Structure formats: structure tokens, C-alpha cells
Amino acid sequence: MRALVAIDSFKGSFSSQEAANIVTQAFSKYRIVTDAAAIADGGEGTSAAYLANHSTAMWRQLTVTNMVGKPTPVQYVIDASQHLAIIDVAEASGIQFATTQDGFVDPLTTSSIGTGEMIQDATQQGVQKIVVALGGSGTTDAGIGLLGALGVKFYDDQGNELPPTVPSLAKVEKYNDAAVSLHDIQLVACADVDSPLTGPTGSVQMFGPQKGVDDQQESLEKAFHHFADVLDPTEHGQGVGDGAAGGMGFALRVLGAEHMSGFDFIANDINLPSRVAQTDFVVTGEGRLDTQSIQGKVPVRMAELAQKAGKPCFAIVGTQELDLTTARQYGLTSVFPIVDRPMTLAQAIANGKENLARTAARVGAMAASMDGGK
């Protein structure tokens, strides 16, 4: 019996590759042969998933300015054989920087500058393509910090230069991108959401509250509209994926980036549809299975592939908020939360690997019994 295992990383607990290894070990006791694939959907862990799948890839480490203005060591992946760099925005502009012991930092002070600095560094490494994974961000700045780091200049109606910060969004009347030098590099923006920059499903209204946007929501939404009108007079920030990463998706499109599903980028790279067709069942998962999962995250996308191939698909998750009936409508055969006893969130994260191993053993035993094994 064969199983394809492709589980997204569980933030703070284990990577996609570690998850696959844990499930592989658990399944071996039931004589289930495992095809392990590191997977991601454009969120944090996308670069690590690519690295796990390619022996020619390696980390590049540097120090940039994080989203709250502090120097921070970060890393991104370079595959010299493919002339490719893969950058996770979560490294420099991640949600982990958005809170302190006193609560959220002021969202009007956060910046995507560090991600721009990482892109700038990548342009100097001889690559021909830069993939930016947009998930896991903590900023809501419409990507103005990223643009500023790459050399875009912004001006008010009097011709005064403005800093590339959130308060400048509503004041920008002109911009100049002559200093941006991408050296004919192809930019790809990988996202796990298709949201536009503005509106009910955009950066501010839908995702802003997760990053501390509260009383500022109305004024920030207006500022985003204004900024989009100036930089993007044709589509006005309504492009697919513009709202990803607090608007970094928009900023990258303004620079000419192609939008692509993060899942599709990894799935195509490792020939996932063919591997699903050659297995008996699929095991997938993520930290939280909820309504956002149906917008293109790993478990539902894996279930789609399994369903097309006529294979069962089981999801192993940290928390299940999506009811089983709905999950089954999207192709998941069943869902298995890994927390099987009372514990705090901190304990669940700390014990993630052990919890996963126990759950994988249960799934393995079930699958073996379905195949007539013991």
C-alpha cells in the first residue's frame, strides 16, 4: 500500500519536510510505503519546502530591517542551477513581529521595507527569477516600504519627497521608479489568497484586524484607495492577489510581477498530480483547517488533486474549525486533529511532533485495516 504525504508546515512546531518524515516513520509500522513531499501554499515555509525538494538549493543569509524597524537576520533560498531565488515575506515582515507583551504594535508604524531589501539583495546574486511567497505577513502598508527599498521615490502635490511609510499613502500624488533596477529579472508573487487590495475582502478590511488594524480601518482603507489610484490608474488595486501580504502583492504587480498560486508553484515544480495518481491514498494537513482553507490552502488543494485521481484524502490538522460535512464537500475524506487531550496552545505547539506521530499512527492503522492489513 502506498501513501503520498504532503502536509504544510505547522508554525512553531515542524516544517513540511519534518511532518512528512514523522508520518513516514509512523506508516512504516503498517507496511505502508510513503512518497513524502515538502509542500507549501505561498505562506511561510515556501522557501524551505523548495529547499527540501532540491539538493541544488541553499540558504543565503543576511541582515535586513524588519517590519518594526530593527535589524534582523533573515534567510532566503537560492538555486544557482535554476538561476532562482525564493523569498518568504514572513522572514522580515512576518506576523511574529506584530505583537509585544503589551499587544499589537501600531500598524501605522509597520513596514515591508525588509522584504524589499531581501529582493534587492537577490537581484545582485545573478538570478533570473525571484519568487516571493506572500503568506504570513504582519504588515498593512500596501507594499510602500518594499517599493521604497527597491528605489521607488514618492512625492506629494507640492513635489516634496515623502518617506515610504504608511502615513505617506494618502499624500502620494506622483512617484518615480527610474531607480528600480531589476536587470530583466522575472518576478513572481506567490499567494495563498486571491484578494484585491481594497474592499471587503482586501488587505485592510479582511486581514487588517489580524494585524492590529482597529480604529484606523476607515482612514487606512481610504489611503489604500488613493495610493492604488495613483500607482495603478487602470486596475486601481483590484488585481488578483493585490491584497496579499498587506498589499505587497499589489506592490509587486506594479513592478511587473506575475501572480501565481503558491500551491501551484510547488505542485508543478515537484510533479504532484502525477505522484497523486500513482498512490493509494493521500495524507495532507495544516495547522488550522478553517474557512480560509477553502481559498486555496494546502489541504483543500491536495484534496482536489486526490479527488480528480479518485483517491481518498485524509487531513491531519492542528485545529479543526471547518466542519466535516463542509470539508468533505471540498474533497477531504476525513479530518484528524492532532490534539487528543486537554492542553494549552503553548503545549500543543511545543508537543506538535509527538502529537503528529500519535495521530499518524492512528491514520496508518486505519488505512492498513482498509487494505486488509493489521
Secondary structure, 3 states (H helix, E strand, C coil): CEEEEEECCECCCECHHHHHHHHHHHHHCCCCEEEECCCCCCCCCHHHHHHHHCCCEEEEEEEEECCCCCEEEEEEEEEHHHCEEEEECHHHHEHHHCEECCEECCHHHCCCHHHHHHHHHHHCCCCCEEEEECCCECCCCCCHHHHHHCCCEEECCCCCEECCCHHHCCCCCEEECCCCCCCCCEEEEEECCCCCCCCCCCHHHHHHHHHCCCCCHHHHHHHHHHHHHHHCCCCCCCCCCCCHHHHHHHHHHHCCCEEEEHHHHHHHHCCHHHHHHCCCEEEEEEEEECHHHHHCCHHHHHHHHHHHHCCCEEEEEEEECCCHHHHHHCCCCEEEECCCCCCCHHHHHHCHHHHHHHHHHHHHHHHHHHCCCC
